[in-house]
């Protein structure tokens, strides 16, 4: 089973019983991985959305920003699914293996036009669909 450190607000969380870093796996790990995907640049293996690279585009046109961002998220999530499938040496639970996504929405925050909200439902092999919401400020 794939495991990673539990991260909250950029810091690992200690296991209260041991004082050592807490570990997560399964659907909790996938949720954390998706949140990380939205917040980092594209890595050499293709993981990451690279949204910070688009910050200047919104000044040209919010519609163009939304369109490019939608495309970049779709392509990035496809790469992420491929990375999970290709790394067969790490056993993953059905709650971690992505089979699809739906309802990708990229929109300006109605209360703050310099913030864009990204929402997507991730569907896993165990049939669960979880919504992931992130945002980026472009000011």
N, CA, C and O atoms as CSV, one atom per row, in Angstrom:
chain,resi,resn,atom,element,x,y,z
A,1,UNK,N,N,0.837,-1.167,0.000
A,1,UNK,CA,C,0.000,0.000,0.000
A,1,UNK,C,C,0.888,1.239,0.000
A,1,UNK,O,O,1.833,1.337,0.784
A,2,UNK,N,N,0.580,2.172,-0.877
A,2,UNK,CA,C,1.340,3.417,-0.952
A,2,UNK,C,C,1.026,4.276,0.267
A,2,UNK,O,O,-0.128,4.400,0.677
A,3,UNK,N,N,2.062,4.861,0.833
A,3,UNK,CA,C,1.902,5.745,1.983
A,3,UNK,C,C,2.733,6.998,1.773
A,3,UNK,O,O,3.698,7.006,1.009
A,4,UNK,N,N,2.343,8.043,2.460
A,4,UNK,CA,C,3.113,9.275,2.450
A,4,UNK,C,C,2.871,10.003,3.761
A,4,UNK,O,O,1.976,9.643,4.525
A,5,UNK,N,N,3.669,11.021,4.016
A,5,UNK,CA,C,3.470,11.826,5.213
A,5,UNK,C,C,2.160,12.599,5.112
A,5,UNK,O,O,1.797,13.077,4.037
A,6,UNK,N,N,1.463,12.719,6.217
A,6,UNK,CA,C,0.275,13.565,6.265
A,6,UNK,C,C,0.755,15.009,6.380
A,6,UNK,O,O,1.521,15.355,7.279
A,7,UNK,N,N,0.285,15.849,5.446
A,7,UNK,CA,C,0.705,17.247,5.385
A,7,UNK,C,C,-0.511,18.148,5.622
A,7,UNK,O,O,-1.565,17.951,5.017
A,8,UNK,N,N,-0.355,19.122,6.494
A,8,UNK,CA,C,-1.394,20.132,6.723
A,8,UNK,C,C,-0.714,21.494,6.689
A,8,UNK,O,O,0.244,21.742,7.421
A,9,UNK,N,N,-1.220,22.369,5.833
A,9,UNK,CA,C,-0.661,23.713,5.679
A,9,UNK,C,C,0.848,23.693,5.424
A,9,UNK,O,O,1.582,24.536,5.939
A,10,UNK,N,N,1.300,22.728,4.631
A,10,UNK,CA,C,2.699,22.661,4.228
A,10,UNK,C,C,3.637,21.981,5.207
A,10,UNK,O,O,4.830,21.865,4.929
A,11,UNK,N,N,3.126,21.526,6.351
A,11,UNK,CA,C,3.967,20.870,7.356
A,11,UNK,C,C,3.460,19.467,7.626
A,11,UNK,O,O,2.257,19.210,7.580
A,12,UNK,N,N,4.392,18.553,7.911
A,12,UNK,CA,C,3.954,17.209,8.258
A,12,UNK,C,C,3.336,17.227,9.652
A,12,UNK,O,O,3.691,18.038,10.508
A,13,UNK,N,N,2.410,16.313,9.845
A,13,UNK,CA,C,1.664,16.220,11.096
A,13,UNK,C,C,2.216,15.050,11.901
A,13,UNK,O,O,2.360,13.940,11.390
A,14,UNK,N,N,2.518,15.315,13.152
A,14,UNK,CA,C,3.059,14.265,14.022
A,14,UNK,C,C,1.948,13.328,14.485
A,14,UNK,O,O,0.825,13.752,14.757
A,15,UNK,N,N,2.288,12.054,14.566
A,15,UNK,CA,C,1.399,11.073,15.165
A,15,UNK,C,C,1.443,11.306,16.671
A,15,UNK,O,O,2.518,11.205,17.264
A,16,UNK,N,N,0.311,11.616,17.317
A,16,UNK,CA,C,0.341,11.954,18.741
A,16,UNK,C,C,0.853,10.815,19.628
A,16,UNK,O,O,1.391,11.067,20.706
A,17,UNK,N,N,0.691,9.584,19.188
A,17,UNK,CA,C,1.125,8.445,20.002
A,17,UNK,C,C,2.636,8.250,19.973
A,17,UNK,O,O,3.234,7.809,20.954
A,18,UNK,N,N,3.254,8.586,18.821
A,18,UNK,CA,C,4.680,8.304,18.674
A,18,UNK,C,C,5.546,9.553,18.550
A,18,UNK,O,O,6.751,9.500,18.798
A,19,UNK,N,N,4.947,10.666,18.171
A,19,UNK,CA,C,5.716,11.877,17.931
A,19,UNK,C,C,6.423,11.866,16.579
A,19,UNK,O,O,7.069,12.844,16.203
A,20,UNK,N,N,6.300,10.770,15.861
A,20,UNK,CA,C,6.902,10.647,14.537
A,20,UNK,C,C,5.919,11.161,13.477
A,20,UNK,O,O,4.736,11.333,13.771
A,21,UNK,N,N,6.388,11.406,12.263
A,21,UNK,CA,C,5.467,11.864,11.219
A,21,UNK,C,C,4.302,10.892,11.019
A,21,UNK,O,O,4.494,9.677,10.968
A,22,UNK,N,N,3.104,11.442,10.908
A,22,UNK,CA,C,1.935,10.619,10.628
A,22,UNK,C,C,1.913,10.214,9.167
A,22,UNK,O,O,2.348,10.965,8.295
A,23,UNK,N,N,1.407,9.032,8.911
A,23,UNK,CA,C,1.333,8.518,7.546
A,23,UNK,C,C,-0.124,8.378,7.122
A,23,UNK,O,O,-0.999,8.110,7.945
A,24,UNK,N,N,-0.371,8.561,5.832
A,24,UNK,CA,C,-1.699,8.336,5.274
A,24,UNK,C,C,-1.575,7.447,4.051
A,24,UNK,O,O,-0.513,7.343,3.438
A,25,UNK,N,N,-2.688,6.806,3.708
A,25,UNK,CA,C,-2.731,5.947,2.526
A,25,UNK,C,C,-4.156,5.938,1.990
A,25,UNK,O,O,-5.039,6.598,2.538
A,26,UNK,N,N,-4.372,5.189,0.921
A,26,UNK,CA,C,-5.704,5.037,0.355
A,26,UNK,C,C,-6.291,6.350,-0.129
A,26,UNK,O,O,-5.590,7.186,-0.700
A,27,UNK,N,N,-7.589,6.523,0.105
A,27,UNK,CA,C,-8.273,7.704,-0.410
A,27,UNK,C,C,-7.780,8.999,0.241
A,27,UNK,O,O,-7.810,10.054,-0.392
A,28,UNK,N,N,-7.325,8.932,1.502
A,28,UNK,CA,C,-6.767,10.130,2.149
A,28,UNK,C,C,-5.490,10.569,1.436
A,28,UNK,O,O,-5.253,11.763,1.253
A,29,UNK,N,N,-4.667,9.595,1.034
A,29,UNK,CA,C,-3.441,9.915,0.299
A,29,UNK,C,C,-3.782,10.511,-1.067
A,29,UNK,O,O,-3.166,11.485,-1.498
A,30,UNK,N,N,-4.763,9.923,-1.739
A,30,UNK,CA,C,-5.149,10.432,-3.051
A,30,UNK,C,C,-5.647,11.875,-2.941
A,30,UNK,O,O,-5.298,12.718,-3.766
A,31,UNK,N,N,-6.453,12.154,-1.935
A,31,UNK,CA,C,-6.963,13.514,-1.747
A,31,UNK,C,C,-5.805,14.493,-1.542
A,31,UNK,O,O,-5.805,15.583,-2.113
A,32,UNK,N,N,-4.831,14.111,-0.741
A,32,UNK,CA,C,-3.665,14.970,-0.520
A,32,UNK,C,C,-2.856,15.122,-1.799
A,32,UNK,O,O,-2.376,16.216,-2.099
A,33,UNK,N,N,-2.696,14.035,-2.562
A,33,UNK,CA,C,-1.958,14.096,-3.829
A,33,UNK,C,C,-2.642,15.034,-4.827
A,33,UNK,O,O,-1.968,15.782,-5.535
A,34,UNK,N,N,-3.968,14.999,-4.886
A,34,UNK,CA,C,-4.697,15.886,-5.803
A,34,UNK,C,C,-4.516,17.341,-5.378
A,34,UNK,O,O,-4.324,18.214,-6.224
A,35,UNK,N,N,-4.576,17.607,-4.082
A,35,UNK,CA,C,-4.348,18.973,-3.603
A,35,UNK,C,C,-2.948,19.443,-3.975
A,35,UNK,O,O,-2.759,20.588,-4.388
A,36,UNK,N,N,-1.971,18.559,-3.828
A,36,UNK,CA,C,-0.599,18.907,-4.212
A,36,UNK,C,C,-0.518,19.161,-5.713
A,36,UNK,O,O,0.152,20.097,-6.149
A,37,UNK,N,N,-1.193,18.337,-6.499
A,37,UNK,CA,C,-1.208,18.496,-7.954
A,37,UNK,C,C,-1.589,19.922,-8.346
A,37,UNK,O,O,-0.959,20.517,-9.220
A,38,UNK,N,N,-2.626,20.471,-7.695
A,38,UNK,CA,C,-3.099,21.807,-8.032
A,38,UNK,C,C,-2.122,22.903,-7.647
A,38,UNK,O,O,-2.175,23.994,-8.215
A,39,UNK,N,N,-1.235,22.649,-6.703
A,39,UNK,CA,C,-0.430,23.743,-6.153
A,39,UNK,C,C,1.028,23.765,-6.597
A,39,UNK,O,O,1.765,24.668,-6.201
A,40,UNK,N,N,1.465,22.809,-7.400
A,40,UNK,CA,C,2.880,22.798,-7.775
A,40,UNK,C,C,3.054,22.947,-9.287
A,40,UNK,O,O,2.139,22.718,-10.078
A,41,UNK,N,N,4.276,23.342,-9.644
A,41,UNK,CA,C,4.616,23.420,-11.068
A,41,UNK,C,C,4.713,22.009,-11.634
A,41,UNK,O,O,4.790,21.041,-10.878
A,42,UNK,N,N,4.709,21.892,-12.933
A,42,UNK,CA,C,4.818,20.588,-13.573
A,42,UNK,C,C,6.234,20.056,-13.360
A,42,UNK,O,O,7.217,20.701,-13.726
A,43,UNK,N,N,6.319,18.873,-12.764
A,43,UNK,CA,C,7.608,18.237,-12.491
A,43,UNK,C,C,8.111,17.516,-13.745
A,43,UNK,O,O,7.342,17.319,-14.685
A,44,UNK,N,N,9.380,17.120,-13.777
A,44,UNK,CA,C,9.906,16.419,-14.959
A,44,UNK,C,C,9.116,15.157,-15.342
A,44,UNK,O,O,9.075,14.789,-16.516
A,45,UNK,N,N,8.483,14.486,-14.349
A,45,UNK,CA,C,7.704,13.283,-14.674
A,45,UNK,C,C,6.290,13.629,-15.149
A,45,UNK,O,O,5.511,12.730,-15.469
A,46,UNK,N,N,5.949,14.931,-15.198
A,46,UNK,CA,C,4.645,15.363,-15.690
A,46,UNK,C,C,3.620,15.639,-14.605
A,46,UNK,O,O,2.536,16.136,-14.910
A,47,UNK,N,N,3.924,15.336,-13.346
A,47,UNK,CA,C,2.980,15.569,-12.250
A,47,UNK,C,C,2.944,17.057,-11.910
A,47,UNK,O,O,3.985,17.709,-11.842
A,48,UNK,N,N,1.755,17.582,-11.700
A,48,UNK,CA,C,1.577,18.979,-11.309
A,48,UNK,C,C,0.786,19.729,-12.352
A,48,UNK,O,O,0.826,19.403,-13.539
A,49,UNK,N,N,0.069,20.733,-11.899
A,49,UNK,CA,C,-0.776,21.490,-12.825
A,49,UNK,C,C,-0.055,22.671,-13.458
A,49,UNK,O,O,-0.407,23.086,-14.563
A,50,UNK,N,N,0.946,23.217,-12.779
A,50,UNK,CA,C,1.666,24.364,-13.320
A,50,UNK,C,C,0.817,25.614,-13.423
A,50,UNK,O,O,1.079,26.467,-14.271
A,51,UNK,N,N,-0.191,25.739,-12.583
A,51,UNK,CA,C,-1.110,26.877,-12.688
A,51,UNK,C,C,-0.435,28.212,-12.426
A,51,UNK,O,O,-0.852,29.230,-12.978
A,52,UNK,N,N,0.605,28.228,-11.591
A,52,UNK,CA,C,1.276,29.502,-11.300
A,52,UNK,C,C,1.920,30.083,-12.556
A,52,UNK,O,O,2.161,31.289,-12.616
A,53,UNK,N,N,2.201,29.265,-13.544
A,53,UNK,CA,C,2.770,29.742,-14.794
A,53,UNK,C,C,1.754,30.530,-15.621
A,53,UNK,O,O,2.130,31.230,-16.561
A,54,UNK,N,N,0.470,30.419,-15.275
A,54,UNK,CA,C,-0.587,31.076,-16.044
A,54,UNK,C,C,-1.029,32.397,-15.441
A,54,UNK,O,O,-1.931,33.042,-15.977
A,55,UNK,N,N,-0.422,32.817,-14.343
A,55,UNK,CA,C,-0.896,33.991,-13.621
A,55,UNK,C,C,-1.011,35.218,-14.508
A,55,UNK,O,O,-2.011,35.929,-14.400
A,56,UNK,N,N,-0.071,35.508,-15.361
A,56,UNK,CA,C,-0.135,36.694,-16.210
A,56,UNK,C,C,-1.192,36.637,-17.296
A,56,UNK,O,O,-1.581,37.675,-17.832
A,57,UNK,N,N,-1.664,35.442,-17.631
A,57,UNK,CA,C,-2.628,35.272,-18.716
A,57,UNK,C,C,-3.971,35.909,-18.377
A,57,UNK,O,O,-4.665,36.402,-19.266
A,58,UNK,N,N,-4.343,35.904,-17.096
A,58,UNK,CA,C,-5.655,36.437,-16.719
A,58,UNK,C,C,-5.767,37.925,-17.035
A,58,UNK,O,O,-6.866,38.423,-17.278
A,59,UNK,N,N,-4.646,38.636,-17.035
A,59,UNK,CA,C,-4.679,40.063,-17.367
A,59,UNK,C,C,-5.066,40.279,-18.821
A,59,UNK,O,O,-5.658,41.303,-19.162
A,60,UNK,N,N,-4.738,39.324,-19.677
A,60,UNK,CA,C,-5.102,39.411,-21.087
A,60,UNK,C,C,-6.596,39.151,-21.241
A,60,UNK,O,O,-7.305,39.925,-21.884
A,61,UNK,N,N,-7.071,38.053,-20.646
A,61,UNK,CA,C,-8.479,37.700,-20.758
A,61,UNK,C,C,-8.831,36.605,-19.749
A,61,UNK,O,O,-8.222,35.536,-19.766
A,62,UNK,N,N,-9.801,36.857,-18.875
A,62,UNK,CA,C,-10.228,35.804,-17.950
A,62,UNK,C,C,-10.757,34.570,-18.681
A,62,UNK,O,O,-10.590,33.450,-18.198
A,63,UNK,N,N,-11.396,34.763,-19.846
A,63,UNK,CA,C,-11.909,33.621,-20.613
A,63,UNK,C,C,-10.776,32.754,-21.148
A,63,UNK,O,O,-10.853,31.525,-21.110
A,64,UNK,N,N,-9.723,33.402,-21.646
A,64,UNK,CA,C,-8.568,32.647,-22.137
A,64,UNK,C,C,-7.905,31.918,-20.975
A,64,UNK,O,O,-7.516,30.758,-21.113
A,65,UNK,N,N,-7.772,32.586,-19.833
A,65,UNK,CA,C,-7.195,31.958,-18.643
A,65,UNK,C,C,-7.987,30.715,-18.265
A,65,UNK,O,O,-7.408,29.660,-18.004
A,66,UNK,N,N,-9.318,30.840,-18.234
A,66,UNK,CA,C,-10.173,29.711,-17.865
A,66,UNK,C,C,-10.003,28.558,-18.847
A,66,UNK,O,O,-9.907,27.402,-18.435
A,67,UNK,N,N,-9.966,28.860,-20.134
A,67,UNK,CA,C,-9.828,27.829,-21.160
A,67,UNK,C,C,-8.478,27.109,-21.059
A,67,UNK,O,O,-8.419,25.880,-21.091
A,68,UNK,N,N,-7.404,27.880,-20.936
A,68,UNK,CA,C,-6.065,27.282,-20.841
A,68,UNK,C,C,-5.949,26.454,-19.566
A,68,UNK,O,O,-5.385,25.360,-19.579
A,69,UNK,N,N,-6.483,26.977,-18.472
A,69,UNK,CA,C,-6.402,26.281,-17.191
A,69,UNK,C,C,-7.163,24.972,-17.233
A,69,UNK,O,O,-6.675,23.956,-16.738
A,70,UNK,N,N,-8.346,24.982,-17.812
A,70,UNK,CA,C,-9.147,23.765,-17.947
A,70,UNK,C,C,-8.342,22.701,-18.695
A,70,UNK,O,O,-8.260,21.550,-18.265
A,71,UNK,N,N,-7.752,23.106,-19.819
A,71,UNK,CA,C,-6.957,22.169,-20.640
A,71,UNK,C,C,-5.751,21.656,-19.858
A,71,UNK,O,O,-5.446,20.464,-19.899
A,72,UNK,N,N,-5.069,22.543,-19.150
A,72,UNK,CA,C,-3.871,22.151,-18.415
A,72,UNK,C,C,-4.210,21.172,-17.284
A,72,UNK,O,O,-3.472,20.216,-17.048
A,73,UNK,N,N,-5.317,21.408,-16.593
A,73,UNK,CA,C,-5.729,20.506,-15.517
A,73,UNK,C,C,-6.086,19.142,-16.086
A,73,UNK,O,O,-5.660,18.122,-15.543
A,74,UNK,N,N,-6.856,19.098,-17.164
A,74,UNK,CA,C,-7.238,17.813,-17.779
A,74,UNK,C,C,-6.001,17.018,-18.211
A,74,UNK,O,O,-5.894,15.824,-17.931
A,75,UNK,N,N,-5.077,17.687,-18.890
A,75,UNK,CA,C,-3.867,17.002,-19.339
A,75,UNK,C,C,-3.026,16.536,-18.149
A,75,UNK,O,O,-2.513,15.417,-18.147
A,76,UNK,N,N,-2.890,17.389,-17.150
A,76,UNK,CA,C,-2.101,17.029,-15.970
A,76,UNK,C,C,-2.686,15.857,-15.206
A,76,UNK,O,O,-1.952,14.976,-14.758
A,77,UNK,N,N,-4.016,15.841,-15.052
A,77,UNK,CA,C,-4.641,14.715,-14.352
A,77,UNK,C,C,-4.495,13.424,-15.150
A,77,UNK,O,O,-4.365,12.347,-14.567
A,78,UNK,N,N,-4.514,13.520,-16.480
A,78,UNK,CA,C,-4.278,12.326,-17.310
A,78,UNK,C,C,-2.873,11.781,-17.079
A,78,UNK,O,O,-2.682,10.569,-16.968
A,79,UNK,N,N,-1.894,12.674,-17.007
A,79,UNK,CA,C,-0.517,12.257,-16.721
A,79,UNK,C,C,-0.451,11.615,-15.335
A,79,UNK,O,O,0.203,10.587,-15.159
A,80,UNK,N,N,-1.123,12.214,-14.356
A,80,UNK,CA,C,-1.133,11.691,-12.992
A,80,UNK,C,C,-1.704,10.270,-12.963
A,80,UNK,O,O,-1.137,9.389,-12.317
A,81,UNK,N,N,-2.818,10.045,-13.656
A,81,UNK,CA,C,-3.414,8.709,-13.725
A,81,UNK,C,C,-2.425,7.728,-14.351
A,81,UNK,O,O,-2.281,6.600,-13.878
A,82,UNK,N,N,-1.744,8.158,-15.417
A,82,UNK,CA,C,-0.737,7.306,-16.061
A,82,UNK,C,C,0.410,6.971,-15.135
A,82,UNK,O,O,0.909,5.846,-15.145
A,83,UNK,N,N,0.840,7.951,-14.322
A,83,UNK,CA,C,1.923,7.695,-13.365
A,83,UNK,C,C,1.510,6.655,-12.331
A,83,UNK,O,O,2.300,5.780,-11.976
A,84,UNK,N,N,0.288,6.749,-11.853
A,84,UNK,CA,C,-0.215,5.781,-10.874
A,84,UNK,C,C,-0.249,4.390,-11.492
A,84,UNK,O,O,0.174,3.418,-10.866
A,85,UNK,N,N,-0.747,4.294,-12.712
A,85,UNK,CA,C,-0.872,2.983,-13.374
A,85,UNK,C,C,0.483,2.390,-13.749
A,85,UNK,O,O,0.668,1.174,-13.699
A,86,UNK,N,N,1.425,3.246,-14.123
A,86,UNK,CA,C,2.715,2.732,-14.585
A,86,UNK,C,C,3.624,2.295,-13.440
A,86,UNK,O,O,4.545,1.506,-13.651
A,87,UNK,N,N,3.380,2.788,-12.250
A,87,UNK,CA,C,4.221,2.425,-11.110
A,87,UNK,C,C,3.603,1.245,-10.380
A,87,UNK,O,O,3.049,1.391,-9.290
A,88,UNK,N,N,3.705,0.068,-10.999
A,88,UNK,CA,C,3.069,-1.124,-10.445
A,88,UNK,C,C,3.855,-1.744,-9.285
A,88,UNK,O,O,3.384,-2.699,-8.667
A,89,UNK,N,N,5.033,-1.220,-8.983
A,89,UNK,CA,C,5.805,-1.779,-7.871
A,89,UNK,C,C,5.246,-1.352,-6.521
A,89,UNK,O,O,5.544,-1.967,-5.498
A,90,UNK,N,N,4.432,-0.294,-6.519
A,90,UNK,CA,C,3.812,0.168,-5.279
A,90,UNK,C,C,2.355,-0.264,-5.294
A,90,UNK,O,O,1.573,0.231,-6.106
A,91,UNK,N,N,1.978,-1.179,-4.408
A,91,UNK,CA,C,0.567,-1.592,-4.386
A,91,UNK,C,C,-0.322,-0.426,-3.942
A,91,UNK,O,O,0.008,0.285,-2.993
A,92,UNK,N,N,-1.422,-0.239,-4.616
A,92,UNK,CA,C,-2.357,0.844,-4.297
A,92,UNK,C,C,-3.742,0.260,-4.073
A,92,UNK,O,O,-4.142,-0.708,-4.719
A,93,UNK,N,N,-4.459,0.870,-3.148
A,93,UNK,CA,C,-5.820,0.431,-2.861
A,93,UNK,C,C,-6.747,0.912,-3.974
A,93,UNK,O,O,-6.395,1.796,-4.755
A,94,UNK,N,N,-7.938,0.315,-4.032
A,94,UNK,CA,C,-8.929,0.735,-5.024
A,94,UNK,C,C,-9.343,2.188,-4.798
A,94,UNK,O,O,-9.775,2.859,-5.736
A,95,UNK,N,N,-9.217,2.679,-3.570
A,95,UNK,CA,C,-9.543,4.059,-3.259
A,95,UNK,C,C,-8.483,5.047,-3.720
A,95,UNK,O,O,-8.684,6.259,-3.653
A,96,UNK,N,N,-7.363,4.529,-4.183
A,96,UNK,CA,C,-6.260,5.372,-4.656
A,96,UNK,C,C,-6.130,5.377,-6.170
A,96,UNK,O,O,-5.551,6.300,-6.742
A,97,UNK,N,N,-6.664,4.355,-6.819
A,97,UNK,CA,C,-6.524,4.240,-8.268
A,97,UNK,C,C,-7.661,4.991,-8.965
A,97,UNK,O,O,-8.835,4.658,-8.808
A,98,UNK,N,N,-7.288,6.000,-9.727
A,98,UNK,CA,C,-8.255,6.852,-10.422
A,98,UNK,C,C,-8.695,6.173,-11.717
A,98,UNK,O,O,-7.871,5.667,-12.479
A,99,UNK,N,N,-10.006,6.171,-11.953
A,99,UNK,CA,C,-10.518,5.663,-13.221
A,99,UNK,C,C,-11.116,6.767,-14.079
A,99,UNK,O,O,-11.360,6.567,-15.269
A,100,UNK,N,N,-11.351,7.921,-13.489
A,100,UNK,CA,C,-11.902,9.014,-14.278
A,100,UNK,C,C,-12.103,10.276,-13.460
A,100,UNK,O,O,-11.849,10.323,-12.257
A,101,UNK,N,N,-12.560,11.273,-14.149
A,101,UNK,CA,C,-12.889,12.535,-13.492
A,101,UNK,C,C,-14.114,13.105,-14.171
A,101,UNK,O,O,-14.408,12.799,-15.327
A,102,UNK,N,N,-14.822,13.938,-13.432
A,102,UNK,CA,C,-16.003,14.577,-14.000
A,102,UNK,C,C,-16.182,15.954,-13.378
A,102,UNK,O,O,-15.570,16.283,-12.362
A,103,UNK,N,N,-17.017,16.730,-13.999
A,103,UNK,CA,C,-17.408,18.039,-13.482
A,103,UNK,C,C,-16.228,18.961,-13.177
A,103,UNK,O,O,-16.205,19.627,-12.141
A,104,UNK,N,N,-15.255,18.997,-14.080
A,104,UNK,CA,C,-14.161,19.955,-13.916
A,104,UNK,C,C,-14.726,21.348,-14.144
A,104,UNK,O,O,-15.345,21.619,-15.173
A,105,UNK,N,N,-14.509,22.221,-13.183
A,105,UNK,CA,C,-15.014,23.581,-13.272
A,105,UNK,C,C,-13.896,24.538,-12.906
A,105,UNK,O,O,-13.283,24.419,-11.844
A,106,UNK,N,N,-13.638,25.477,-13.783
A,106,UNK,CA,C,-12.679,26.551,-13.539
A,106,UNK,C,C,-13.481,27.840,-13.633
A,106,UNK,O,O,-14.074,28.137,-14.670
A,107,UNK,N,N,-13.497,28.606,-12.543
A,107,UNK,CA,C,-14.294,29.838,-12.566
A,107,UNK,C,C,-13.671,30.901,-11.676
A,107,UNK,O,O,-12.920,30.602,-10.748
A,108,UNK,N,N,-14.001,32.148,-11.983
A,108,UNK,CA,C,-13.558,33.252,-11.138
A,108,UNK,C,C,-14.388,33.238,-9.859
A,108,UNK,O,O,-15.583,32.944,-9.890
A,109,UNK,N,N,-13.757,33.553,-8.750
A,109,UNK,CA,C,-14.453,33.665,-7.466
A,109,UNK,C,C,-15.370,34.884,-7.551
A,109,UNK,O,O,-14.894,35.985,-7.826
A,110,UNK,N,N,-16.672,34.713,-7.323
A,110,UNK,CA,C,-17.580,35.853,-7.446
A,110,UNK,C,C,-17.317,36.964,-6.422
A,110,UNK,O,O,-17.727,38.106,-6.629
A,111,UNK,N,N,-16.643,36.637,-5.335
A,111,UNK,CA,C,-16.354,37.649,-4.317
A,111,UNK,C,C,-14.998,38.308,-4.507
A,111,UNK,O,O,-14.710,39.331,-3.887
A,112,UNK,N,N,-14.141,37.712,-5.384
A,112,UNK,CA,C,-12.809,38.255,-5.600
A,112,UNK,C,C,-12.364,37.919,-7.023
A,112,UNK,O,O,-11.961,36.785,-7.280
A,113,UNK,N,N,-12.425,38.861,-7.941
A,113,UNK,CA,C,-12.105,38.563,-9.341
A,113,UNK,C,C,-10.647,38.213,-9.600
A,113,UNK,O,O,-10.306,37.811,-10.712
A,114,UNK,N,N,-9.778,38.355,-8.603
A,114,UNK,CA,C,-8.379,37.968,-8.798
A,114,UNK,C,C,-8.108,36.544,-8.308
A,114,UNK,O,O,-6.961,36.097,-8.294
A,115,UNK,N,N,-9.156,35.838,-7.909
A,115,UNK,CA,C,-9.015,34.454,-7.455
A,115,UNK,C,C,-9.850,33.550,-8.351
A,115,UNK,O,O,-11.005,33.849,-8.656
A,116,UNK,N,N,-9.246,32.439,-8.768
A,116,UNK,CA,C,-9.955,31.452,-9.569
A,116,UNK,C,C,-10.084,30.167,-8.765
A,116,UNK,O,O,-9.170,29.776,-8.039
A,117,UNK,N,N,-11.236,29.516,-8.907
A,117,UNK,CA,C,-11.542,28.295,-8.163
A,117,UNK,C,C,-11.540,27.130,-9.142
A,117,UNK,O,O,-12.069,27.231,-10.249
A,118,UNK,N,N,-10.940,26.026,-8.721
A,118,UNK,CA,C,-10.861,24.808,-9.519
A,118,UNK,C,C,-11.549,23.701,-8.746
A,118,UNK,O,O,-11.223,23.449,-7.586
A,119,UNK,N,N,-12.486,23.048,-9.379
A,119,UNK,CA,C,-13.231,21.981,-8.731
A,119,UNK,C,C,-13.309,20.807,-9.696
A,119,UNK,O,O,-13.556,20.989,-10.888
A,120,UNK,N,N,-13.097,19.605,-9.175
A,120,UNK,CA,C,-13.180,18.408,-10.013
A,120,UNK,C,C,-13.601,17.223,-9.144
A,120,UNK,O,O,-13.189,17.114,-7.989
A,121,UNK,N,N,-14.413,16.350,-9.702
A,121,UNK,CA,C,-14.757,15.101,-9.026
A,121,UNK,C,C,-13.817,14.019,-9.543
A,121,UNK,O,O,-13.682,13.823,-10.751
A,122,UNK,N,N,-13.175,13.326,-8.621
A,122,UNK,CA,C,-12.270,12.233,-8.975
A,122,UNK,C,C,-12.974,10.915,-8.655
A,122,UNK,O,O,-13.462,10.715,-7.542
A,123,UNK,N,N,-13.021,10.029,-9.633
A,123,UNK,CA,C,-13.687,8.741,-9.470
A,123,UNK,C,C,-12.622,7.662,-9.365
A,123,UNK,O,O,-11.739,7.569,-10.219
A,124,UNK,N,N,-12.703,6.853,-8.326
A,124,UNK,CA,C,-11.704,5.816,-8.083
A,124,UNK,C,C,-12.268,4.426,-8.394
A,124,UNK,O,O,-13.467,4.265,-8.619
A,125,UNK,N,N,-11.394,3.441,-8.402
A,125,UNK,CA,C,-11.797,2.071,-8.721
A,125,UNK,C,C,-12.859,1.524,-7.784
A,125,UNK,O,O,-13.654,0.673,-8.181
A,126,UNK,N,N,-12.883,1.996,-6.553
A,126,UNK,CA,C,-13.887,1.488,-5.623
A,126,UNK,C,C,-15.235,2.182,-5.827
A,126,UNK,O,O,-16.167,1.982,-5.048
A,127,UNK,N,N,-15.332,2.997,-6.876
A,127,UNK,CA,C,-16.594,3.622,-7.244
A,127,UNK,C,C,-16.904,4.904,-6.521
A,127,UNK,O,O,-17.952,5.506,-6.754
A,128,UNK,N,N,-16.016,5.340,-5.647
A,128,UNK,CA,C,-16.269,6.573,-4.924
A,128,UNK,C,C,-15.898,7.779,-5.769
A,128,UNK,O,O,-14.932,7.749,-6.533
A,129,UNK,N,N,-16.661,8.814,-5.624
A,129,UNK,CA,C,-16.390,10.070,-6.305
A,129,UNK,C,C,-16.213,11.138,-5.244
A,129,UNK,O,O,-17.122,11.399,-4.456
A,130,UNK,N,N,-15.037,11.757,-5.223
A,130,UNK,CA,C,-14.790,12.802,-4.240
A,130,UNK,C,C,-14.487,14.105,-4.951
A,130,UNK,O,O,-13.795,14.131,-5.969
A,131,UNK,N,N,-15.014,15.177,-4.403
A,131,UNK,CA,C,-14.802,16.486,-5.005
A,131,UNK,C,C,-13.552,17.124,-4.407
A,131,UNK,O,O,-13.345,17.093,-3.194
A,132,UNK,N,N,-12.739,17.691,-5.256
A,132,UNK,CA,C,-11.526,18.382,-4.843
A,132,UNK,C,C,-11.651,19.831,-5.294
A,132,UNK,O,O,-11.910,20.104,-6.466
A,133,UNK,N,N,-11.466,20.748,-4.368
A,133,UNK,CA,C,-11.591,22.169,-4.662
A,133,UNK,C,C,-10.310,22.869,-4.224
A,133,UNK,O,O,-9.858,22.707,-3.090
A,134,UNK,N,N,-9.738,23.636,-5.120
A,134,UNK,CA,C,-8.567,24.446,-4.838
A,134,UNK,C,C,-8.765,25.807,-5.478
A,134,UNK,O,O,-9.660,25.987,-6.304
A,135,UNK,N,N,-7.939,26.754,-5.103
A,135,UNK,CA,C,-8.035,28.074,-5.723
A,135,UNK,C,C,-6.640,28.650,-5.885
A,135,UNK,O,O,-5.689,28.212,-5.238
A,136,UNK,N,N,-6.537,29.636,-6.757
A,136,UNK,CA,C,-5.280,30.343,-6.967
A,136,UNK,C,C,-5.603,31.820,-7.112
A,136,UNK,O,O,-6.549,32.208,-7.798
A,137,UNK,N,N,-4.799,32.627,-6.451
A,137,UNK,CA,C,-4.942,34.073,-6.571
A,137,UNK,C,C,-3.998,34.554,-7.657
A,137,UNK,O,O,-2.823,34.186,-7.671
A,138,UNK,N,N,-4.503,35.366,-8.559
A,138,UNK,CA,C,-3.697,35.813,-9.688
A,138,UNK,C,C,-3.283,37.273,-9.556
A,138,UNK,O,O,-2.849,37.882,-10.533
A,139,UNK,N,N,-3.412,37.837,-8.366
A,139,UNK,CA,C,-3.014,39.233,-8.181
A,139,UNK,C,C,-1.601,39.334,-7.677
A,139,UNK,O,O,-1.098,40.437,-7.464
